[in-house]
Amino acid sequence: MQKGIEKGMEKGKKEALLMTAKNMINMGMSESDIAKATGLKNTDIKRLKSKNE
């Protein structure tokens, strides 16, 4: 049960980072700045950016 809770918490953290990155994209920030600020991979940011267009 503990592993399930930990897995859920990790998923929540990732979703929060993706939402933050999405907001940063909307603010016109560069992919490299978003990656530095969130710790996300450039591929994740590019995927978000393409969905957002």
NORFENHU-V277835 format. One record per helix or strand of 3 or more residues. SS is the DSSP state (a for helix, b for strand). FROM is the first residue (numbers start at 1). TO is the last residue. Records with the same first field share a line. If there is no record, write none. Layout:
SS=FROM-TO ; FROM-TO
This chain:
a=2-26 ; 31-38 ; 42-52
